[in-house]
Amino acid sequence: MRHAKVIAAVAFAALACTAQAQADRGGGPTCAQVAPGTPVNTIKEVFEKLRQCWKAPKAEGTNPIDITVIVSFNRSGGILGHPKITYETPQATDRDRLAYRVAVMETLQRCTPMPFTESMAGAIAGRPFAVQFRSVKPEPEKRTWLSPKIL
């Protein structure tokens, strides 16, 4: 039961930060920023900290892609094991994939060790986080059911 609650909280935080990244590109409201050196005490703050460290590759000829990586942290905030890339945009070229993989690993290096509070360190040590780095804008949803009907 406790494991299910942690997974649900991680999924919620991932969706919130994914929505935030999309809002950042569109000029929408922003998430609360975690100040550098501030102890991380919630799952939401973990994703905010990772988002702050993210720098998309700016190499010429690199197309924007989405990439998802699974990473676990130890109690001291370091990376536990090896991060695993579980998704990349299918249309991405090998050059795009390489550029974004390097950018993700640099992000993880910049953000670690993560400054967890004592209670947070005990709660998430060894738990996997699925972190989405989104660069592709989603197509707008077609809402034909909302369009006005002209009689």
HELIX and SHEET records of a PDB file:
HELIX    1   1 ARG A    2  GLY A   26  1                                  25    
HELIX    2   2 ILE A   43  CYS A   53  1                                  11    
HELIX    3   3 ASP A   94  CYS A  111  1                                  18    
HELIX    4   4 GLU A  118  ILE A  124  1                                   7    
HELIX    5   5 THR A  144  LEU A  146  5                                   3    
SHEET    1   A 3 ILE A  79  GLU A  88  0                                        
SHEET    2   A 3 ILE A  67  PHE A  73 -1                                        
SHEET    3   A 3 PRO A 128  PHE A 133 -1                                        
END                                                                             
